[in-house]
């Protein structure tokens, strides 16, 4: 048996209004909750038992996944009464682990879409006789991330805060949100209080000469924390650029639920997904966007890199570019909304940057 902890407790404030009633990891990405994609990839890697570390709207996860048997794994739920940070959430979930003290525990975040080889990460942890192995990825602009430099053998040298000057950018390697922990190391994390793995757990391990290795994987990686990233992640799954066993040979320009209604002359491309019961009228154009279940898109609407919420209505000739429309919201005919616009359920439009 190989166990994992999947951290799905975040509120997803940067994805509001979509996350007002739905936890971010349960938002449908290419037709399936992000958490379901991750469970499928974990199962594919031989993981048979997963502890879901939940907090915000915890009941939504159990209602959807149950005991995990329908998804090919055993699922156990560890609920946080208050936010505990990444380290605290790991420690809170550890009470349900059944592995021995020297066995590997895979830990991954619920808001990251990745193609990392989980089995390969465990193998490298084993071969290095490591206490912790971190999945690292390289980014073109590391200024928005904490940096993780390593030596030629892969040993982590230090954990650095986000750089503020060019001189502080000593590597393009960042923590990609997936780890392999020796079970006994998890038990050393303080219980019952917030703990940051980046600022507390990992630096303390380095201070005690623990073996912490970084494994650089240059495959697909995307943080789904912002609306534009969410739309991109869904499109990448539909196109087959991001791996998921749930997509398989269906990858292409468009995936539509069998109950969706697509009008004649409609142009849908760029990895668009159209959910159950949604209706896209003739002459509409939808590119690299997510149309949630029950949404209605009228004639001549033009939607690019956007998210249209459950049962939302997009009027005839409306133009949406890089925007988020909440569940049940109505966009009047001919309205033009540009990047950064977010329409809430009450119809109020707010603008914010993608990093908000």
N, C-alpha and C positions, 0 to 999 in steps of 0.2 A: 504493500500500500504506500502511495506517495500522497502527502497532504499539501494543501496550499491555503493561504489566507488571501482573500480578495477584499480589498478595502473599498467600500461603496457608501461611505457615510457623508460625503460632501453635499452641501446644499445647492451648489451650482448657481451662485448668485450672478455670475457673469453671463449666464444663459437665460436670465429672466427676460420675458415672462414665461418661457416654456417650462421653467422649473417651479412655478408657483404651486402646482399641485402634484408634480411628478419629480422624483429624484433624478438628477442628471444621468446616473448610470442606467436608468430605466427608460430614457428617451429612445425612441426607435431610430436606429442608424441603419440605413439600407433595409428597413423593414423589421429589424429585430432590436431589442434593447442591447445597448453596448455590453452590458453584463452577460447577455446570452452569447454574444460573439466570443467573449473572453472565456466563458465556461467551456464552450466548444473547443477552443484552442487548447485549453488546459487538459481536457479529456483526451484530445488527440496526442498530447505529450505524455500520456500515461498517468495523469493525476486522477485519483479516484474519489478523493474526499476533500471538500472545500469548505472552509469556515468563512462565511460572509460577515465582514465587519460593518454593521449598519448603524445609522443614527437617524438622519432626516427621513421621515416617512418610511420607517423600517418595515411597516406592515405591507407596503406595496411589493417588496421583494418576495416575502413568504407567500403572499397571495398568488404571485405569478409562477414562482419556481417550486413551491412546495418542498418536499424532501429531496428533490433533485432527481428522482428516479426516472422521470420522463426525459431528462436531459443527460442521462448516462453517468451521473455522479451522485455521491451522497452529499447533501448540503446541510450545514448546521449554521444557525444564526446567532451572532454575538452582538447584542444591541448595546450601544453607548447611551447612558442616561444624559451625558453632556459631552460636547466635543473634546476629544483627548489628544488630538494631533496624530500624526502618522505613527510615532513610536507608541503612544498610549493606546491607540487602536489595535496595534499588533499585539501588545501585551494583554489587552482585554480579550482578544480572540484566542490567545494561547491556552486559556483554561479549558478549551474544548479539543485541543490537540491530543492525539493518541500515540504519536511517534516517540521513540526513545530519545535520550539527550543528545546523541551524536548523529541523529538522522537529519536530512535536509528538509527544510520547509520553504516552499516557494511562496513569495509574497509579491502581489502586484496590485496596482492602483486601478480603480474602476473607471477612470476618466481618460485613459490613454489607449489609443489604438496602435497596435504594434505587431510587427512580424517577427519578433525575436524568437529564436529557437530555445524554448524553455528546457527541453531535454539536454541540449548542448550546454546551457548555462549550468545545469546541475552537474554535468560531467566535468566541466572546468572547475567547479567548486570542489568536487571530489578529488580530482587529480592534484589540485593545489593544497589539499588538506586545509581548506580555508575555514575561517569562522563565518565570514560573510562574503558573498560574491554580489557585485552590483552590475546590473546591465547599464552600460554607458552608450550614448550615441553622440555623434558629432553634429554640430549645427553651424551654419554659416555666420550667424550673429549671436554670440554667446552672452551678450550684455544683459539679457533678460533672465539669465539662469545662474544658479550656483555652479561653480566649476569643480571638476574632479580630476586633477592631474595624477598620472601613474608613472611608475618607473618602467624600464624596458622589460621587466619580468611580469608586469601587470599589477604589482602591489600599489595600492592607493597611497599617495604621499600626504594628501591633506584634502580638506573640504573647504572651499573658498566661497565667500558671499558673492552676490552679483557684482561684477566689476564696474567701477565708475569711471575709470580712466583706461586708455589704451595699454598702458604699462601693466595694468592688473590682469589683462587677458593673457594668461600663461598657457592656456590650452583651449581647444574647442570642444572638449569632452564634457558632457553634462550627465547628471543623474537622470536616467530615463524612466524611473519609477517601477522597476522590477528587481527583486532581490532573491537570493538564496541564503537563508540563515541556518546555522546549526541550532537545533532546538534549544540547547542549553543556553545559548546567547540570548534568545528571546526571553528566557526566564529571568535574566539579569536586568531587564528593563524595569524601572520602577512601576508599580501598579497603582491604579486609582487616581492618577493625576495626568495632566497633559504632558506629553513628551514629544520633542521633535527629533526624528532620527538624524536629520542633517546637522542640527546644531548641538545635539547632546549625545545621542547614542553612538553615531559613527566616530566623532572626535574622541570620545572616551575609549572606544575600542583601539584607535590608533595610539592613544596615550599609554595603553597597557600592552602594546606590542602584539595585539591580536592580528591574525592574518586576514586582512581585508583586501580583496582583489577586485579590479575593474575589468569587465569583459566588454570590449567595444564591438558593437554590432551595427553595421552601416545599412541594415535593411530598413523597412518602412517603420516610421515612428511619427505619431501626431498626438498632441495634447488637444482633446476635444472641448476645452474649457470656454471657448468663445463661439458666438454664432457662426462666423465665417469658417472657423476651423471645423465646427460640427457639420456644416454643409459640405465642406471639402472632404471630411472623413467619410460621410455617406456616399458621396460621388466616387471616391477612390475604391470603396468596397464594391459598388455597383460595376465600376469599370474593370475590377479585378486587379487594381494596383495595390490594394491592401488585402492581405490574406485572411480568409475566414472560411471554415468548413461549411458555414451556413449559406454561402453564395454558390460555391462549387462551379458547375459549368453554366450557370445562368448569367455570368458576367457579360456586360455589354453596355451600350449607350443608355439603356432604360431597363428598369425592372418595375413592373406594375403588379399589384395584387390582382388575383383572378376576379375579384368583385369590383375592381375599379372600372370606370367608364371613360374611355378615351375617344373623343370625337374625331370625325374624319377631317383630315387636313391639319391636325395638330402636330406641332413639331416638338418632340421631346428628345433631349440629347444630353451629352456631357456627364452621364452617370446619374441621371435623375431617378428618383424613386417616388412612385405614386402609391399611397396606402389604400387599405381596404375601404370600399364604398366611396372613394373620392371620385369626383367628376371633373374632367378637364374638357372644356367645350371646344368645338371646331375653331380653327384659326388661332388658337392660343399657342404661345411659344414658351417652353419651360426648359431651361438649361442649367445643369449641375445644381439642382435644387431638390428639396425634400417637401413633398406634398403629403401631409399627415392624413390619417383615415378620416373620411367624411368631409374633407374640404371640397369646396366648389370653386372652380376657376372658369370665369365666363369668357365669351368670345373675344378674341383679339388681345387678351391679357398677355403681358410679356414679363416673365419671371426669370431672373438670373441670380445664381449663387444665393438663394434665399430659402427661408423655412416658412412654410404655411401651416399653421397649427390645426389641430383637430376641429372639424366642423366650421372652420373659418370660410369666409366668402370673399372672393376677389372679383371685383366688378369688371364689366366689359371695358377693354382698352386700358386698364390699369397697368402701370409699369412698376415693378419691384426690382431693385438691384442691390443685393447685399443687405437684405433687411429680414426682420423676424416679425411674423404676424402671430399673435397669441391664439390659443384655442377659442373658437367662437367669435372672433373679431370680424368686423365687416369693413372691407376697403371699397369705397364707393367707385363707381365707374369713372374712368379717366384720371384717377389720382396717380401721381407720380411720387414714389418714395425712393430715396437714394441711400447709399451705404451709411450705416449707423442708425437708421430709423428702427424703432421697435414699437409695434402697436400692441397695447395691453388689452385685456378682455373688455374693459369699459370703453374702448375706442380711443383712448388717449395715446397720442404719439409722442415718444420721447426719443431723443437722439443721444447716442453715446459712442465713444470710440470702441474699437474691437477689444481693447485691453481693459475695459471697465468691468 
